[in-house]
Amino acid sequence: MNPLLRRGWFDRLVMAALTLLALAWMAPLLWVLALSFKPNEFLLRHTDVFLAPPYTLANYLDILQTSQVFRWLGNSALVALLQTVGVLVLSSLAGYGFARCEFPGRKILFALVMFGLAVPAQSVFIPLHRLFSEWNLQNTIAGLALPGLAAPFGVYLMTQYFKAIPAELEEAALLDNASRFKTFLTIILPLTLPAQATLGIFTFLACWNDYLWPLVIATQPDMYTLTRGLASTQTNFAQSEGLGFLMAQAVFAGVPALMLYLFFQRHLVTAVAGTGKS
């Protein structure tokens, strides 16, 4: 058999397998979306019929009629935005320092930062809660956003991306009497926009979907994030009679994050390719 023809069949088989895997991955999402348009009374008797009628928008209207849902939406957006901007600024500065600057203990300090990837966030909830309580940061936007600024993955990603940028660009600017900070801000940093977009997406999604920390630090309904607030409207998940309403909550909370990902997805491949260089 012609090698080109054999390669063509192989490529078709790979594409078919990937298509089947994609469909299998999307099946639960489509099931959630379909059930969100079903009446709750219908779902008490049937949960396996999700393409046939009846359909209803009542579940989404019930969410919008919740008195504080837009306050929760605003809290989530503000916390996620502040945390994303903070992580981008701190990770860029730290990554540039580790990649370009020589100082005593650099490798040891970088290893300590990477060790943070092995520490589960839940393991520090108790000391964080006590610290934030002493600082009167409970039920505040700062209390919700500050813990996420410690981002070892962001430091690692930006360090690897800065290492992939040719040092000659920076050396030429320094020879022209540009300061190191000006060189970083005007020449090096703009070249990292794909990595910035990728890190921003990951940080925003992680903050937007976070439930445990808002559950711990936010005790007043007006300071709930969207995930915390929507969960508070469902008192018993195990014996819920509002399955359609529950699925509508999941869709409502996921749509903004999905839109953000679709808008910035073209930067992901570029950033991953850049971090693979050294």
N, C-alpha and C positions, 0 to 999 in steps of 0.2 A: 504493500500500500504506500502511496505517495506520502512522504513525511509531512508535507503541508496539509494534505487532506486529513491525516491522522491528528495533527495538531488542531485542525478545525473542529473535528468531532470532540476532542478533549475539551476545548474551550466551551462548546455547547453543553457538554455534560456538567462542567463546573458552573456555568450560568444557570442551568436548570436546578442544580442542587442549591445554589445560593437563593434562587427565587423561592424554592420550597421552604427553605429556612426562614426567609423574610416573611412569607405568608404565615408560617407557624408562629413567628414572633408577634405578628400583627393580630392574630386571631383573638387573644385575650383583650386587646385594646378595642377591637371592633365589637366584641361582646359587651364590654363596659359601655361603649358609646350607644349601642343599640338598646340596652336595658335602661339607659338614662331617659329614653323617650317612651318608656312603657308605664302605664298606670300601676301604682303600687298594689291596687286590689287584684289586678291581673297577675302580677308577679307572685302573689301568695299561692297561686295554683299552678303557674307555668313559669319556669325560668330557662327552658331549653328552646323556646320559640322566640327568636329575637329579630327575624327578618319580616315576619308577617304582622299585620296590624293586630291590635289597635296601637296608635301612637298618640302622644300627648306632650305638651310643653309645660305641664303643671309642675313638674319637678324643678325645672329651671326658674319658673315664676316664684315657687316657694323659696328658693335661694335668694332671689332678688328682693323678696318681701321681708327677708330677715333684716331687722332694723339696723344692724351694725355691719353688714357684710361689706359695704363699700369702705367703711373705716378700717376693717381688717385688710381689705385689698390695698388700701393706701399704706398701712403699716408695713405689709409685706414688701411692697414696692420700694418704700423708703429705706427699710433695713437692708434689703438686697442691694440697692444702689449704693448706699454708704459702704457696705461691706465689700462690694466689688471694687469700688474706687480705691478704698484703703488697701486692699490686697494688691491691686495693680501697682500702686505707688511704692509700697513697702517691698514687694517682691522684685520690682524692677531695680530699686536701689541696692537691695541686698544681692541680687543676682549679678549686677554689674560689679559690685565690690568683690565677690568671690571669683568672678571670671577674669577681671582685668587688674585688680589691685593686689600688690604683694604686701603682706603684713604678717607679723609673727602670730602663729597659731591659726592661720587661715584654714588649713586642712582639718584641724581638730574641731574648729568652730563649725565648719561645713558638715562634718560628720555628726555633730550634736544636733544640728538642724535636721539632718536626714533621719536621725533617730526619732524625731517627732512623728515621722510617718508611721512608726510602729506603736505609737501610744494611742489607744482608743479614746475618742473624745469623751465618751461617757465616764471614763475612769477619773476625770478631773472635774466632774460636775459638782461634787460636794465642796471641794475647796473653792471653786469658782463661785458657787452660790454664797458661801460664807463671805468671801471677799467682796462680792457685789452688794451683799446686804449691808456690810459695814460701810460701804461707800454710798449707800442710799441710791443704788442704781436699779433696784427692782422696779418693774413696771415703767421702764423708760426705754426710749429708742436706743440710747447708748448701751444700756444693759443688754439689749437684744443683738446689737451689731458688733460690739467690741471683741467677744471671744473668737469670732471668725477671722479676725485680722491675722492671727497666728496661722500661717499657711505654708508649711514645709514644702508641699508639692509645688506651690507657686515659685518659691525660691529655687527649687531644683529646675523647674521648667525654664525660668528666665536665665539661670546660670548656663544651662546647656545651649540656649539660643544665643546668648552673648558670646560664648566660646566659638560658635559657628561663624560669627562675623569676622572678616579679615582684619587683623590688627593694623594693617597698613593704612586703613581709612582713619583710624584714630591717631596714628603716628603723624600723618600728614597734617591733621588739624593742630596737633600739639606743636609741630614745627612752625606753624603760622601764628604762634603765641596765643592760641585759644586755651582757655582754662579747661581743666578736666571736666568740671561740671557742665560748662558750655558745650564741650565736645559730646558729652553724654546726652545732653538735652536736645541738641540740634542735629546731630549726625547719627549717633548710635541708636538712640531711642526710637526714631521714626522707622528704622529698619526692622524693629521687632513688632510691628503692628499685627502680623498674623499670630504671633505667640500671645500678644496682649489680648487679642480677640478670643483666642482659645481659652486662656486662663480666665478671662471675664465671663465667658459662657459657663465654664465649670463652676466658678465661684457663685455666680448668680443663681444657677440651678440648685446648687447645694443649699444655699441660704433660703431660696424660695420654698424648697421642699422640706426644710428642717421642721421637725415637730417637737423633738425631745427638749431642746433648750428653751424654746418659747413656753413649753409646758412647765418648765421649772421656774423660769424667771418672770413670766407674765401671769399674774393672778387676777388682774382686773380686766373685765371684758373689753373695755375700750382700748386696751393695749395688746389684745390678741393679734397674732398674725393670721393670715387666711387659713392655713392648715390647722392652727390651734382653734380658731373660731368655728370653722365648719365642723370640726370634731366635737366641739362642745354642744352643738345642736343635735348630735346623735348620742343619746344616753346609753344605749345598749347595742353594740354591734352584733353580738352573738344571737340575739333574739329580735333583730330589727324587723319591723313590719313595713318599713319604707325602703325597700331595696332599690327601687328606681331613684328615689331621692338621694340615696347613698352614692349611687353611680353618677348621678348628675353632679354631686359635690366633687367627685374625683375629676370629672371632665372640666368643670368650672375652674378648679385649681390648677389643672395642667395646661390649659390653653395658652396663657401668657408665656409660660416657659417654652412651650413648643414653638410659638411664633418667634421668640428670641433665637432659638436654636436654628430654625429655618433661615432666618435673616443673616446669621453669621456663619453658617456651616461651610461656606466656601473657603474660610480661613483655616479650617481645621487641618486639611491635608498639607497645606503649606507650612503650618507650624510644626506638625509632626515630622515632616521631611527635614525641616531646619534643625530640630533637636537631635536628629540622628547623626549629624556631622560633629566632628571634633577637630 
